[in-house]
């Protein structure tokens, strides 16, 4: 996002650089041979393809050729990405194409080139070429839709070029030592020894009485939905990426026990509060006993189930400040027997406090696109003090440069920085964006990437940096996601006091799957991110209420931050940012002046950390002008969105 019209210059620059590199490397040409497995889905399955969220399927209508095609059911939180990894030859040019139907359908190679169509009412062919690296032996090609755009279709996909070797026809070895690790009336837990394969095992199929029961990637599984006092026979087969299946493991016979346990656990004891905050309470209690075993505890708030845990502690969130609550806990066992309630605990939450911290009103300004205005002109007219200056990309590997081509020092970007600071303001550079040659995939590891960030920090003596993490090469590439987070951790360690911002797309209900994963990993890796900024636009419906959608998306982000970090509402809001799109979006959604004023007021009321929009270049009126690089497409005064943003106080 941040947004298709925002991509044009960076794409052109990246294309020029790639073309120059291609002349220097003189890659070999690909001979015309489709090296994809199951390119037309004519076998009636997704064999060879992996689709996120289980949202891919094979359909018989509509089709482009033959009798089958792929359908990807993109939803509000998953773009239904379907991918296949193939063996390729180094330093070789390949041509990737597919016939597609639907809105916002994307075709590309992970970490490389991609193409898309905003709308294809009938079958349309997408084509893109890419050149493998000097030591590259595999490539992942993909198709995906876009969040909230509905189902897309693809057929007759082709990757033309020489394969990386002979087809894999060798099956994995059979799993060994299949055994039951736990049995209950309605389920059995199994484990087995790992299989071997000449390329690699990708999963295991667990069979119950000869029928596939479940598929897993590890060497354990739990088969549920069984009947008490019933005999079952289990076997397991391994499979690899080429679809080769092993022989079956040893056969295991298991009889489920009777479901006759009717004895309830004892009641939990000594329920107490270990911590309280304005919007949450942490509880602990003494363990219950049971004739078979306690499997969980149900925590009740004012008589209503609030959460279920397996241990003897829990944190109940979503509370209201300065409010009295009563908590009780009940234990239960595998048979569903519930204990009597624990002692009742009365707790009154404390009042809300507003955390102080980083606050920034910083609309995006892009010197490489869209007739950029002089920053000081906008500052003098609106009172804006900060700008998010876009975009720092990669040049010749892991070296930072503006748009992959303009130097850090001595050019128009440094002139902008100097002018803004002379006028009493400051800038935060934005690394990445939707397209172009980004640092995340081009730097070999977190240390190298942190070094690239450091060059920019040192060049300008920065107080903050913004990582605009988007698209399949960074946002949906979890290896690169982790590389960015670990690099930001290094940056924080080497630059005490610097603020780190990550900016990413969203659904109307909050972060999508990659966004949720980014937040979870930031906590797990100790990245210490200061501000998580969402881009609430390009939801796919021109009639979207942009104020309501923005508030809904921001509330979803706030709740995710609370869940992952254990924060109360106020603390979560203090780590949250919004970066909108003024006027018309790529989907013809309209954020009006009134919408943006209401969003600004909501942001102030909830004391969020950052407010930005894409972009100052577009902060000029052109009612009825459609989607433009130099104006908003709606009626407005020049710099009106910047003026509204200047009223953000956090």
Helices and strands as residue ranges (DSSP letters): G 4-6, H 8-25, E 50-51, G 52-54, E 56-59, E 69-74, E 82-87, E 93-109, E 114-131, E 138-144, E 150-160, E 176-183, E 188-193, E 201-208, E 211-216, E 220-223, E 231-240, E 252-255, E 269-276, E 281-286, E 294-301, E 304-309, E 313-316, E 324-333, E 345-348, E 360-366, H 375-382, E 386-395, E 399-402, H 412-422, E 426-433, H 439-442, H 446-460, E 464-469, I 471-475, H 478-494, E 499-505, H 513-524, E 531-535, H 546-565, H 569-573, E 576-581, E 583-584, E 590-591, H 593-605, E 610-614, G 616-618, H 640-646
